[in-house]
């Protein structure tokens, strides 16, 4: 039973660390870009959009589809960077222990 008690303490510690990590995710910002940096999207670690920068040269009413595509690409770039950051932070918490497939954190 001693090992079970230790496992429970470790699980509680990990849960506390995950809650702390989730809180910190709201404070970080990560930038994604597209079109050679002509469109930039800034996301929080919780994938909330915090900023959008568009180079004025892209403001052509005849080219709205290009601008829309670049915004989507910049968002997706930022989101993949956020996902990688979260994965890296989770790896630090779990000591590299792989979580079951489909188990995503933060919830």
Secondary structure, 3 states (H helix, E strand, C coil): CHHHHHHHHHHHHHHHHHHHHHHHHCCCEEEEEECCCCEEEEEECCCCEEEEEECHHHCCHHHHHHHHHHHHHHHHHHHHHHHHHHHHHHHHHHCCCCCCCCCCCCC
